[in-house]
Amino acid sequence: QVQLVESGGGLVQPGGSLRLSCATSGFSFSGSTMRWYRRPPGREREWVATISSTGGSTNYADSVKGRFTISRDNAKNTVYLQMNSLKPEDTAIYSCKTDYIRGVIYWGQGTQVTVSS
């Protein structure tokens, strides 16, 4: 079955960095656009970044542009989110997401990122 498992979250001070990973299985990862979303406490889930199937095209929300980098390793079926210059406003549960796979969109369970002094 399709599985997405995020890892790499944790507690970091403002200005610090974290690298999130989303390990996937059960579908043709190399043919799939992948996305990162986040849900800040008390707020709606919001889109963070998108990467095309080859990795040749990326897009970012204005709030993270210039600080976050989405990448992928198709040989490892894994998508990454490198987060630099972290701010308290980046505190959220971060989840990876597929596009439709045989009519279904899949989400990971998420990993908690907390940015605090």
N, C-alpha and C positions, 0 to 999 in steps of 0.2 A: 504494500500500500504506500501511498504518498506520505512522506514524513519530512518535516522541517524542524530542526532542533537548533535553537539559538544558544550561544554561550559568549562569555567574555565580559559580561556586565559586572558591576561592582560599585564601590564607593571611591570617588576621586575628588580631589580638591579643585576649586576653580582654576582654570588655566592648564589643567592636566589633560591627559590623553587616555583613551581606551580604544581597543580594537575588538569589535564584535564579529562573530562568525555565525553563519547559518548553514549548517550541514544538511544536505537534502538527499533523498533517495526515493525511488519508486516512480520516477518519470524521466522524460528526456530533458535533463537540466540544460544541456548545451544548446537546445533549441528554444529556450524559454526566457523571456524577459522576467527580471526579478526586481522586487521593490522592498524598501524598508519603510515602516511606519513606526510611530510612537504614540503613546497615550500618556500625557502628563497628568499628574493627580488633579482631579476635579475638572478635567477638560475632555473634549472630544478627541478621538483618535485622529491623527493628522499624518499626511504623507511627508516623508523625509527625502527619499532619493529613489531613482530608477536607473537600472542598467540594462542595456540591450543584450540579446542572446550571445553575441560575440564579445561584448565588452567595449565595443567601439563607440557607443553613445551613452552618455550619462546626463542626468538631470537632477537638480536639487531644489528643495524649498529655499526661499529667500532667507529664512531664519538660520540655515546651516551652511549656505553657500560660502565657499572660501575656507571653511573649517573642517567639513566632513568630506570624505572621499569614499565612494562606493566602488568596489572592484569584485572580480570573480575569478575563480580557478575552475575551468570546466573539466579539467582532468580529475579534480577532487570533488566535483559537484557541490561546491561551496561558494557562497557569496559573503563578502566582508563589508564592514562599515568602519573605516578609520575615523575616529572622532578626536580632533585636536582643539585646543583653546576652549575647553569645555566651560560652560556657564551654568549657574544654578537653574536657569530656565530650560536647560537640556534634560533635567531630571524627568524620567519617564520610564515606562516599560516599552522596550524596543522589540518589534516583531518583524520577521520577514514574511513575504507574501508572494504567491505565484499569480500569474494570469490564469485564465480558464484552462483547465486540463480535463479534457473529455467532459466539459460542462460544469466543472466544479473549481472554485477558487479555494486554495489551501493557505492556512495561516500556521505559523509556529506558535508555541506557547508563550514566547517572549522571554526577555532577560532584563532585569532591573538595572538601570543606571541611575545612580544618585550622585549629584555634584553638590558638595557642601564643604564648608570650612569646619 
